[in-house]
Amino acid sequence: MKNYFLFILVILILASVDHPTIAKPRQELFDKVMGVLSDSSKIKTDQEAARSLARAKEKLRLSQTTEDYLSKQLATNQKMDAFNTRYCRNKELNSYFYGDDLRQLCKIISEERQK
């Protein structure tokens, strides 16, 4: 128990000391850990949008500009939901997708949302 207490005390001291030899490696470690955590959480939260984008690229013939537009629209789940609401539910006009391509894209998005 005494060793555990000393270990915690040393960790707290290292975390609070602002000396350049300690602060720089501590900040690099912190940045690395936060980067890994944010990447993993982004992957988990935006899986539906990523799967929808991959399926749309497989099923639809897309030009480079259309593919870039779709990548921006399906970058996150929130953007995908906004696209779905605007163009699939409210039937607004889209300058990149219309007709059968839009119906297929809406079907892909709705299938991914149901999973």
mmCIF file of the C-alpha atoms, coordinates in Angstrom:
data_MODEL
# 
_entry.id   MODEL 
# 
loop_
_atom_site.group_PDB 
_atom_site.id 
_atom_site.type_symbol 
_atom_site.label_atom_id 
_atom_site.label_alt_id 
_atom_site.label_comp_id 
_atom_site.label_asym_id 
_atom_site.label_entity_id 
_atom_site.label_seq_id 
_atom_site.pdbx_PDB_ins_code 
_atom_site.Cartn_x 
_atom_site.Cartn_y 
_atom_site.Cartn_z 
_atom_site.occupancy 
_atom_site.B_iso_or_equiv 
_atom_site.pdbx_formal_charge 
_atom_site.auth_seq_id 
_atom_site.auth_comp_id 
_atom_site.auth_asym_id 
_atom_site.auth_atom_id 
_atom_site.pdbx_PDB_model_num 
ATOM 1   C CA . MET A 1 1   ? 0.000   0.000  0.000   1.00 0.00 ? 1   MET A CA 1 
ATOM 2   C CA . LYS A 1 2   ? 2.873   2.318  0.850   1.00 0.00 ? 2   LYS A CA 1 
ATOM 3   C CA . ASN A 1 3   ? 4.525   1.673  -2.540  1.00 0.00 ? 3   ASN A CA 1 
ATOM 4   C CA . TYR A 1 4   ? 1.268   2.344  -4.338  1.00 0.00 ? 4   TYR A CA 1 
ATOM 5   C CA . PHE A 1 5   ? 0.881   5.652  -2.511  1.00 0.00 ? 5   PHE A CA 1 
ATOM 6   C CA . LEU A 1 6   ? 4.439   6.680  -3.427  1.00 0.00 ? 6   LEU A CA 1 
ATOM 7   C CA . PHE A 1 7   ? 3.853   5.735  -7.061  1.00 0.00 ? 7   PHE A CA 1 
ATOM 8   C CA . ILE A 1 8   ? 0.704   7.892  -7.228  1.00 0.00 ? 8   ILE A CA 1 
ATOM 9   C CA . LEU A 1 9   ? 2.549   10.746 -5.531  1.00 0.00 ? 9   LEU A CA 1 
ATOM 10  C CA . VAL A 1 10  ? 5.396   10.595 -8.084  1.00 0.00 ? 10  VAL A CA 1 
ATOM 11  C CA . ILE A 1 11  ? 2.894   10.548 -10.971 1.00 0.00 ? 11  ILE A CA 1 
ATOM 12  C CA . LEU A 1 12  ? 1.090   13.600 -9.580  1.00 0.00 ? 12  LEU A CA 1 
ATOM 13  C CA . ILE A 1 13  ? 4.361   15.452 -9.117  1.00 0.00 ? 13  ILE A CA 1 
ATOM 14  C CA . LEU A 1 14  ? 5.422   14.683 -12.693 1.00 0.00 ? 14  LEU A CA 1 
ATOM 15  C CA . ALA A 1 15  ? 2.051   15.810 -13.966 1.00 0.00 ? 15  ALA A CA 1 
ATOM 16  C CA . SER A 1 16  ? 2.184   19.125 -12.126 1.00 0.00 ? 16  SER A CA 1 
ATOM 17  C CA . VAL A 1 17  ? 5.834   20.128 -12.626 1.00 0.00 ? 17  VAL A CA 1 
ATOM 18  C CA . ASP A 1 18  ? 6.245   22.618 -15.451 1.00 0.00 ? 18  ASP A CA 1 
ATOM 19  C CA . HIS A 1 19  ? 9.956   22.123 -16.140 1.00 0.00 ? 19  HIS A CA 1 
ATOM 20  C CA . PRO A 1 20  ? 10.815  21.929 -19.885 1.00 0.00 ? 20  PRO A CA 1 
ATOM 21  C CA . THR A 1 21  ? 12.460  18.507 -19.594 1.00 0.00 ? 21  THR A CA 1 
ATOM 22  C CA . ILE A 1 22  ? 9.264   17.063 -18.141 1.00 0.00 ? 22  ILE A CA 1 
ATOM 23  C CA . ALA A 1 23  ? 6.647   19.271 -19.815 1.00 0.00 ? 23  ALA A CA 1 
ATOM 24  C CA . LYS A 1 24  ? 7.581   18.508 -23.441 1.00 0.00 ? 24  LYS A CA 1 
ATOM 25  C CA . PRO A 1 25  ? 7.448   14.683 -23.241 1.00 0.00 ? 25  PRO A CA 1 
ATOM 26  C CA . ARG A 1 26  ? 4.322   14.896 -21.096 1.00 0.00 ? 26  ARG A CA 1 
ATOM 27  C CA . GLN A 1 27  ? 2.593   17.095 -23.701 1.00 0.00 ? 27  GLN A CA 1 
ATOM 28  C CA . GLU A 1 28  ? 3.668   14.768 -26.542 1.00 0.00 ? 28  GLU A CA 1 
ATOM 29  C CA . LEU A 1 29  ? 2.287   11.766 -24.666 1.00 0.00 ? 29  LEU A CA 1 
ATOM 30  C CA . PHE A 1 30  ? -0.935  13.636 -23.920 1.00 0.00 ? 30  PHE A CA 1 
ATOM 31  C CA . ASP A 1 31  ? -1.323  14.659 -27.596 1.00 0.00 ? 31  ASP A CA 1 
ATOM 32  C CA . LYS A 1 32  ? -0.707  11.103 -28.768 1.00 0.00 ? 32  LYS A CA 1 
ATOM 33  C CA . VAL A 1 33  ? -3.241  9.632  -26.339 1.00 0.00 ? 33  VAL A CA 1 
ATOM 34  C CA . MET A 1 34  ? -5.871  12.248 -27.201 1.00 0.00 ? 34  MET A CA 1 
ATOM 35  C CA . GLY A 1 35  ? -5.296  11.680 -30.924 1.00 0.00 ? 35  GLY A CA 1 
ATOM 36  C CA . VAL A 1 36  ? -5.831  7.949  -30.571 1.00 0.00 ? 36  VAL A CA 1 
ATOM 37  C CA . LEU A 1 37  ? -8.941  8.458  -28.454 1.00 0.00 ? 37  LEU A CA 1 
ATOM 38  C CA . SER A 1 38  ? -10.482 11.002 -30.816 1.00 0.00 ? 38  SER A CA 1 
ATOM 39  C CA . ASP A 1 39  ? -9.730  8.840  -33.862 1.00 0.00 ? 39  ASP A CA 1 
ATOM 40  C CA . SER A 1 40  ? -11.299 5.795  -32.287 1.00 0.00 ? 40  SER A CA 1 
ATOM 41  C CA . SER A 1 41  ? -14.404 7.675  -31.188 1.00 0.00 ? 41  SER A CA 1 
ATOM 42  C CA . LYS A 1 42  ? -14.813 9.253  -34.616 1.00 0.00 ? 42  LYS A CA 1 
ATOM 43  C CA . ILE A 1 43  ? -14.615 5.851  -36.243 1.00 0.00 ? 43  ILE A CA 1 
ATOM 44  C CA . LYS A 1 44  ? -17.275 4.478  -33.934 1.00 0.00 ? 44  LYS A CA 1 
ATOM 45  C CA . THR A 1 45  ? -19.654 7.402  -34.258 1.00 0.00 ? 45  THR A CA 1 
ATOM 46  C CA . ASP A 1 46  ? -19.417 7.863  -38.023 1.00 0.00 ? 46  ASP A CA 1 
ATOM 47  C CA . GLN A 1 47  ? -19.499 4.243  -39.151 1.00 0.00 ? 47  GLN A CA 1 
ATOM 48  C CA . GLU A 1 48  ? -22.924 4.552  -40.747 1.00 0.00 ? 48  GLU A CA 1 
ATOM 49  C CA . ALA A 1 49  ? -21.838 7.462  -42.904 1.00 0.00 ? 49  ALA A CA 1 
ATOM 50  C CA . ALA A 1 50  ? -18.624 5.692  -43.921 1.00 0.00 ? 50  ALA A CA 1 
ATOM 51  C CA . ARG A 1 51  ? -20.489 2.511  -44.860 1.00 0.00 ? 51  ARG A CA 1 
ATOM 52  C CA . SER A 1 52  ? -23.069 4.515  -46.822 1.00 0.00 ? 52  SER A CA 1 
ATOM 53  C CA . LEU A 1 53  ? -20.328 6.321  -48.708 1.00 0.00 ? 53  LEU A CA 1 
ATOM 54  C CA . ALA A 1 54  ? -18.521 3.075  -49.529 1.00 0.00 ? 54  ALA A CA 1 
ATOM 55  C CA . ARG A 1 55  ? -21.721 1.402  -50.755 1.00 0.00 ? 55  ARG A CA 1 
ATOM 56  C CA . ALA A 1 56  ? -22.657 4.434  -52.846 1.00 0.00 ? 56  ALA A CA 1 
ATOM 57  C CA . LYS A 1 57  ? -19.229 4.425  -54.495 1.00 0.00 ? 57  LYS A CA 1 
ATOM 58  C CA . GLU A 1 58  ? -19.690 0.735  -55.312 1.00 0.00 ? 58  GLU A CA 1 
ATOM 59  C CA . LYS A 1 59  ? -23.205 0.975  -56.720 1.00 0.00 ? 59  LYS A CA 1 
ATOM 60  C CA . LEU A 1 60  ? -23.217 4.334  -58.483 1.00 0.00 ? 60  LEU A CA 1 
ATOM 61  C CA . ARG A 1 61  ? -21.028 5.556  -61.303 1.00 0.00 ? 61  ARG A CA 1 
ATOM 62  C CA . LEU A 1 62  ? -19.592 8.787  -59.951 1.00 0.00 ? 62  LEU A CA 1 
ATOM 63  C CA . SER A 1 63  ? -17.465 11.438 -61.583 1.00 0.00 ? 63  SER A CA 1 
ATOM 64  C CA . GLN A 1 64  ? -14.660 12.954 -59.540 1.00 0.00 ? 64  GLN A CA 1 
ATOM 65  C CA . THR A 1 65  ? -16.645 16.105 -58.687 1.00 0.00 ? 65  THR A CA 1 
ATOM 66  C CA . THR A 1 66  ? -19.697 14.063 -57.706 1.00 0.00 ? 66  THR A CA 1 
ATOM 67  C CA . GLU A 1 67  ? -17.551 11.768 -55.586 1.00 0.00 ? 67  GLU A CA 1 
ATOM 68  C CA . ASP A 1 68  ? -15.973 14.771 -53.835 1.00 0.00 ? 68  ASP A CA 1 
ATOM 69  C CA . TYR A 1 69  ? -19.405 16.264 -53.187 1.00 0.00 ? 69  TYR A CA 1 
ATOM 70  C CA . LEU A 1 70  ? -20.723 12.979 -51.810 1.00 0.00 ? 70  LEU A CA 1 
ATOM 71  C CA . SER A 1 71  ? -17.652 12.544 -49.597 1.00 0.00 ? 71  SER A CA 1 
ATOM 72  C CA . LYS A 1 72  ? -18.325 15.942 -48.035 1.00 0.00 ? 72  LYS A CA 1 
ATOM 73  C CA . GLN A 1 73  ? -22.032 15.226 -47.589 1.00 0.00 ? 73  GLN A CA 1 
ATOM 74  C CA . LEU A 1 74  ? -21.432 11.829 -45.974 1.00 0.00 ? 74  LEU A CA 1 
ATOM 75  C CA . ALA A 1 75  ? -18.393 12.782 -43.895 1.00 0.00 ? 75  ALA A CA 1 
ATOM 76  C CA . THR A 1 76  ? -20.231 12.408 -40.576 1.00 0.00 ? 76  THR A CA 1 
ATOM 77  C CA . ASN A 1 77  ? -23.510 10.935 -39.412 1.00 0.00 ? 77  ASN A CA 1 
ATOM 78  C CA . GLN A 1 78  ? -24.892 14.427 -38.778 1.00 0.00 ? 78  GLN A CA 1 
ATOM 79  C CA . LYS A 1 79  ? -24.137 15.535 -42.330 1.00 0.00 ? 79  LYS A CA 1 
ATOM 80  C CA . MET A 1 80  ? -25.605 12.310 -43.654 1.00 0.00 ? 80  MET A CA 1 
ATOM 81  C CA . ASP A 1 81  ? -28.797 12.906 -41.653 1.00 0.00 ? 81  ASP A CA 1 
ATOM 82  C CA . ALA A 1 82  ? -29.016 16.461 -42.986 1.00 0.00 ? 82  ALA A CA 1 
ATOM 83  C CA . PHE A 1 83  ? -28.579 15.182 -46.560 1.00 0.00 ? 83  PHE A CA 1 
ATOM 84  C CA . ASN A 1 84  ? -31.209 12.510 -45.985 1.00 0.00 ? 84  ASN A CA 1 
ATOM 85  C CA . THR A 1 85  ? -33.689 14.996 -44.545 1.00 0.00 ? 85  THR A CA 1 
ATOM 86  C CA . ARG A 1 86  ? -33.146 17.603 -47.213 1.00 0.00 ? 86  ARG A CA 1 
ATOM 87  C CA . TYR A 1 87  ? -32.989 15.530 -50.376 1.00 0.00 ? 87  TYR A CA 1 
ATOM 88  C CA . CYS A 1 88  ? -34.684 12.230 -49.531 1.00 0.00 ? 88  CYS A CA 1 
ATOM 89  C CA . ARG A 1 89  ? -37.517 13.238 -47.220 1.00 0.00 ? 89  ARG A CA 1 
ATOM 90  C CA . ASN A 1 90  ? -38.199 16.835 -48.274 1.00 0.00 ? 90  ASN A CA 1 
ATOM 91  C CA . LYS A 1 91  ? -37.495 16.069 -51.962 1.00 0.00 ? 91  LYS A CA 1 
ATOM 92  C CA . GLU A 1 92  ? -35.458 19.218 -52.573 1.00 0.00 ? 92  GLU A CA 1 
ATOM 93  C CA . LEU A 1 93  ? -33.542 19.478 -55.840 1.00 0.00 ? 93  LEU A CA 1 
ATOM 94  C CA . ASN A 1 94  ? -29.909 18.424 -55.801 1.00 0.00 ? 94  ASN A CA 1 
ATOM 95  C CA . SER A 1 95  ? -27.581 19.565 -58.558 1.00 0.00 ? 95  SER A CA 1 
ATOM 96  C CA . TYR A 1 96  ? -25.436 16.416 -58.337 1.00 0.00 ? 96  TYR A CA 1 
ATOM 97  C CA . PHE A 1 97  ? -27.966 13.628 -57.767 1.00 0.00 ? 97  PHE A CA 1 
ATOM 98  C CA . TYR A 1 98  ? -31.421 13.259 -59.272 1.00 0.00 ? 98  TYR A CA 1 
ATOM 99  C CA . GLY A 1 99  ? -33.708 10.556 -60.553 1.00 0.00 ? 99  GLY A CA 1 
ATOM 100 C CA . ASP A 1 100 ? -32.613 6.960  -60.102 1.00 0.00 ? 100 ASP A CA 1 
ATOM 101 C CA . ASP A 1 101 ? -29.198 7.872  -58.643 1.00 0.00 ? 101 ASP A CA 1 
ATOM 102 C CA . LEU A 1 102 ? -30.842 9.901  -55.889 1.00 0.00 ? 102 LEU A CA 1 
ATOM 103 C CA . ARG A 1 103 ? -33.330 7.109  -55.160 1.00 0.00 ? 103 ARG A CA 1 
ATOM 104 C CA . GLN A 1 104 ? -30.514 4.564  -54.896 1.00 0.00 ? 104 GLN A CA 1 
ATOM 105 C CA . LEU A 1 105 ? -28.509 6.867  -52.632 1.00 0.00 ? 105 LEU A CA 1 
ATOM 106 C CA . CYS A 1 106 ? -31.525 7.470  -50.392 1.00 0.00 ? 106 CYS A CA 1 
ATOM 107 C CA . LYS A 1 107 ? -32.131 3.721  -50.237 1.00 0.00 ? 107 LYS A CA 1 
ATOM 108 C CA . ILE A 1 108 ? -28.482 3.098  -49.240 1.00 0.00 ? 108 ILE A CA 1 
ATOM 109 C CA . ILE A 1 109 ? -28.673 5.731  -46.503 1.00 0.00 ? 109 ILE A CA 1 
ATOM 110 C CA . SER A 1 110 ? -31.966 4.400  -45.120 1.00 0.00 ? 110 SER A CA 1 
ATOM 111 C CA . GLU A 1 111 ? -30.644 0.823  -45.083 1.00 0.00 ? 111 GLU A CA 1 
ATOM 112 C CA . GLU A 1 112 ? -27.553 1.895  -43.141 1.00 0.00 ? 112 GLU A CA 1 
ATOM 113 C CA . ARG A 1 113 ? -29.656 3.845  -40.650 1.00 0.00 ? 113 ARG A CA 1 
ATOM 114 C CA . GLN A 1 114 ? -31.771 0.751  -39.947 1.00 0.00 ? 114 GLN A CA 1 
ATOM 115 C CA . LYS A 1 115 ? -28.788 -1.478 -39.114 1.00 0.00 ? 115 LYS A CA 1 
# 
